[in-house]
Structures are given as structure tokens and as C-alpha cells.
Amino acid sequence: MWIAAVHGTRDRLLSLLEAVPPVGRELDLAQVLRRIVETAVLLVESE
């Protein structure tokens, strides 16, 4: 059971790390904030 939790945490962390470079390349504040919110929603599995 705890292994599934570890895998879930790992997957969320990898998603976060994959989102960092595109955010750093964005120059438009609105797009940066949108990307941050979209990634956060994915990380917490919300809609």
C-alpha cells in the first residue's frame, strides 16, 4: 500500500520537474501563471 503512495508521489514530482523548463522559457506573465496553475491542478489531481 505504501509503495503505491511512493509511486504516486514520484510521478507528481516528475510532473513538476517537467513543468519547470517551459515555465522558465515563457515571457508572458499570464501564460506563466496559467502553466503554473495547470500543473498544480494536475499535481493535486483536481479539476
PLY file of the C-alpha trace (Angstrom):
ply
format ascii 1.0
element vertex 47
property float x
property float y
property float z
element edge 46
property int vertex1
property int vertex2
end_header
0.00 0.00 0.00
2.75 2.48 0.84
4.53 1.54 -2.39
1.60 2.91 -4.40
1.79 6.14 -2.39
5.52 6.41 -3.09
4.94 5.84 -6.81
2.20 8.48 -6.82
4.47 10.97 -5.10
7.29 10.17 -7.51
5.01 10.67 -10.50
3.78 14.03 -9.21
7.34 15.17 -8.54
8.42 14.17 -12.05
5.47 16.11 -13.48
6.52 19.15 -11.51
10.11 18.85 -12.69
8.97 18.51 -16.31
6.93 21.70 -15.97
9.85 23.85 -14.80
11.73 24.38 -18.11
8.68 25.51 -20.13
7.71 27.94 -17.36
11.22 29.37 -17.41
11.01 29.95 -21.17
7.71 31.83 -21.06
7.95 35.60 -21.24
4.28 36.45 -20.83
3.21 36.60 -17.17
-0.33 35.43 -17.91
0.98 32.34 -19.72
3.45 31.58 -16.93
0.73 31.80 -14.30
-1.64 29.69 -16.41
1.01 26.98 -16.81
1.72 27.01 -13.06
-1.97 26.63 -12.25
-2.46 23.87 -14.83
0.49 21.94 -13.42
-0.73 22.44 -9.85
-4.16 21.12 -10.80
-2.56 18.02 -12.31
-0.38 17.51 -9.25
-3.29 17.56 -6.83
-5.47 15.60 -9.25
-8.15 18.28 -9.23
-10.33 19.70 -11.98
0 1
1 2
2 3
3 4
4 5
5 6
6 7
7 8
8 9
9 10
10 11
11 12
12 13
13 14
14 15
15 16
16 17
17 18
18 19
19 20
20 21
21 22
22 23
23 24
24 25
25 26
26 27
27 28
28 29
29 30
30 31
31 32
32 33
33 34
34 35
35 36
36 37
37 38
38 39
39 40
40 41
41 42
42 43
43 44
44 45
45 46
